[in-house]
Amino acid sequence: MNVLMIYTYFLSGAIGLLFLHHFILFILKFLLNPALFYLLTRYIVLPYIVRRSLFWSPISRGAAFIHILHWSGTLICNILGVNSAGAARSRAGSLALLHLVPALWTPQLSFGAHFFNLSLSAYNRFHRAFGWMALIQCGVHIIFAVRTYSFDLAEASHRNGFIAAITLSSATLFFLPLIRQWAYEIFLKGHNFLSIMASVMIWLHLEEKKGFDAFCLYFALGISVLTYIVYFLRQFYYNLVAGRPVAAADLIKYQDAVKLTLTLARPWKVRGGQYVYMTIPAVRALSFAESHPFSIVWWEEGPNGEAITLSVLAKIESGFTRALASSSHEHLRVWIDGPYGQCIDTKQYDSVILIATGIGVAAQLPYAKELLSRQLKVESEHLKGLTTPKRISIVWELEEESHEDWIYQWMDQLLSDDSKTLV
Ligand SMILES: Cc1cc2nc3c(=O)[nH]c(=O)nc-3n(C[C@H](O)[C@H](O)[C@H](O)COP(=O)(O)OP(=O)(O)OC[C@H]3O[C@@H](n4cnc5c(N)ncnc54)[C@H](O)[C@@H]3O)c2cc1C
């Protein structure tokens, strides 16, 4: 078996492990000493060795270890069994394609995170690691190609390869935090479009439309088509019910924020940590093509415990949210993409402190609601053996006193349910 195939199996195995990580963790927790878990979390998983900056996200010791493993494994694959510039060019090209497969396969990162049961930031890191490696291998491929052939733009294969390299680099540049913050939606759509264009140009660049390289592209295409179908079907399921129009949200304006409350077309069990992307075509000219994520801050439950309404709080920024705040409509049709997000399991704690500044409270309030409702359920149904919190504290740093209005009704409701536990 050649080195490239061995590397491919390793990489596929690593992705498989990522997919099964909850199950594997569950078994390991069962088998290993809890003290070992504590030490691993405290000294490997949580401590950061690189802090957040405008150019990169924070990197923990655990993530650095995985990156080193990935980089050194790929470097070995670049070198092992390669004995000419032509072989180095071809190996780097294949490695670029191999890394493009997982980087291309979801229409949206939250959807990928949902599928892998990972947090959005963890999936984002995974996506970036593969995207960057594809770009680096593409660079190595070009360096060795220039050494092997005389580069000629008149030749179709060279021209297509050149365009593929430019589009792939632009797709990566478009998503650097420094660039995308100028116009997030435009750069996001640009990133997706350029990634698809890069794949098409690579396909045209391939001299042989069979073998490993072509297989990678077919595989990426097959998975992308499949995930796009599931992605849209999921949205249709949550938004469309025969004989009913798409949900309309009530818009309430506060100082520096707006609240949207809507009745769900299809109820689901809302948990703390969930968020939805909202598309609201009536807000501004191109808002039918925008989708913005907001945490589910509040919901009303039906008799079976599933949410029948949900509310989000949006802080007014400078783009879509500002246009939403100046909208003259009181009711707006909303298309939802979601739910996404992972719930942090609080069952094991008997004291919980939720800390937020500003709009961050939108992500914390649902946990207070969920914890209290569990507490009330346990009390009313005399359930034994379930840990319920003895104390839930919310520490909220307000930027303006008037921001209290955003959530005071919900806080009052929680306090009237149980003011002993919630402080
Ligand atoms: C998982 C998640 C949950 C969020 N929950 C809330 C919430 O509950 N309440 C809240 O007020 N905000 C929340 N946000 C942030 C919110 O999505 C942005 O503030 C909003 O999209 C800004 O829109 P804008 O056009 O007015 O922003 P702009 O003024 O154009 O930009 C302001 C900031 O928002 C970011 N941003 C813009 N568009 C998007 C987008 N489509 N997706 C992600 N980020 C974007 C930009 O990078 C920039 O940093 C959440 C973001 C994420 C990723």
The ligand as a MOL file (V3000), in Angstrom:
LIG
                    3D

  0  0  0     0  0            999 V3000
M  V30 BEGIN CTAB
M  V30 COUNTS 53 58 0 0 0
M  V30 BEGIN ATOM
M  V30 1 C -23.8670 31.2350 17.3650 0
M  V30 2 C -24.1450 32.7330 17.4160 0
M  V30 3 C -25.1640 33.2090 18.2270 0
M  V30 4 C -25.4110 34.5750 18.2970 0
M  V30 5 N -26.4150 35.0330 19.1270 0
M  V30 6 C -26.6670 36.3550 19.1890 0
M  V30 7 C -27.7180 36.8500 20.0350 0
M  V30 8 O -28.4180 36.1090 20.7180 0
M  V30 9 N -27.9270 38.1860 20.0400 0
M  V30 10 C -27.1570 39.0590 19.2870 0
M  V30 11 O -27.4050 40.2550 19.3380 0
M  V30 12 N -26.1690 38.6120 18.5020 0
M  V30 13 C -25.9040 37.2780 18.4250 0
M  V30 14 N -24.9090 36.8200 17.6020 0
M  V30 15 C -24.1940 37.7910 16.7550 0
M  V30 16 C -25.1280 38.2020 15.6030 0
M  V30 17 O -25.3230 37.1120 14.7180 0
M  V30 18 C -24.5450 39.3700 14.8450 0
M  V30 19 O -24.3990 40.4330 15.7550 0
M  V30 20 C -25.4510 39.8100 13.7240 0
M  V30 21 O -25.4770 38.8380 12.7210 0
M  V30 22 C -24.9520 41.1280 13.2220 0
M  V30 23 O -25.6030 41.4710 12.0230 0
M  V30 24 P -25.2680 42.8910 11.3460 0
M  V30 25 O -25.4540 42.7710 9.8510 0
M  V30 26 O -26.0740 43.9780 11.9960 0
M  V30 27 O -23.7380 43.0180 11.7160 0
M  V30 28 P -22.5610 43.9530 11.2220 0
M  V30 29 O -22.7050 45.3150 11.8160 0
M  V30 30 O -22.4090 43.8380 9.7470 0
M  V30 31 O -21.3510 43.1890 11.9440 0
M  V30 32 C -21.2540 43.1390 13.3630 0
M  V30 33 C -20.5660 41.8350 13.7860 0
M  V30 34 O -21.4590 40.7280 13.5390 0
M  V30 35 C -20.7770 39.7100 12.7890 0
M  V30 36 N -21.7480 39.1690 11.8270 0
M  V30 37 C -22.3960 39.8460 10.8590 0
M  V30 38 N -23.2040 39.0210 10.1510 0
M  V30 39 C -23.0440 37.7820 10.7130 0
M  V30 40 C -23.5750 36.4870 10.4220 0
M  V30 41 N -24.4380 36.2870 9.4210 0
M  V30 42 N -23.1670 35.4460 11.1840 0
M  V30 43 C -22.2980 35.6090 12.1970 0
M  V30 44 N -21.7520 36.8080 12.5200 0
M  V30 45 C -22.1160 37.8780 11.7840 0
M  V30 46 C -19.6320 40.4330 12.0640 0
M  V30 47 O -18.5180 39.5880 11.8850 0
M  V30 48 C -19.2720 41.5610 13.0170 0
M  V30 49 O -18.3200 41.1230 13.9590 0
M  V30 50 C -24.6300 35.4730 17.5250 0
M  V30 51 C -23.6100 34.9920 16.7010 0
M  V30 52 C -23.3680 33.6460 16.6450 0
M  V30 53 C -22.2570 33.1260 15.7520 0
M  V30 END ATOM
M  V30 BEGIN BOND
M  V30 1 1 1 2
M  V30 2 1 2 3
M  V30 3 2 2 52
M  V30 4 2 3 4
M  V30 5 1 4 5
M  V30 6 1 4 50
M  V30 7 2 5 6
M  V30 8 1 6 7
M  V30 9 1 6 13
M  V30 10 2 7 8
M  V30 11 1 7 9
M  V30 12 1 9 10
M  V30 13 2 10 11
M  V30 14 1 10 12
M  V30 15 2 12 13
M  V30 16 1 13 14
M  V30 17 1 14 15
M  V30 18 1 14 50
M  V30 19 1 15 16
M  V30 20 1 16 17
M  V30 21 1 16 18
M  V30 22 1 18 19
M  V30 23 1 18 20
M  V30 24 1 20 21
M  V30 25 1 20 22
M  V30 26 1 22 23
M  V30 27 1 23 24
M  V30 28 2 24 25
M  V30 29 1 24 26
M  V30 30 1 24 27
M  V30 31 1 27 28
M  V30 32 2 28 29
M  V30 33 1 28 30
M  V30 34 1 28 31
M  V30 35 1 31 32
M  V30 36 1 32 33
M  V30 37 1 33 34
M  V30 38 1 33 48
M  V30 39 1 34 35
M  V30 40 1 35 36
M  V30 41 1 35 46
M  V30 42 1 36 37
M  V30 43 1 36 45
M  V30 44 2 37 38
M  V30 45 1 38 39
M  V30 46 1 39 40
M  V30 47 2 39 45
M  V30 48 1 40 41
M  V30 49 2 40 42
M  V30 50 1 42 43
M  V30 51 2 43 44
M  V30 52 1 44 45
M  V30 53 1 46 47
M  V30 54 1 46 48
M  V30 55 1 48 49
M  V30 56 2 50 51
M  V30 57 1 51 52
M  V30 58 1 52 53
M  V30 END BOND
M  V30 END CTAB
M  END
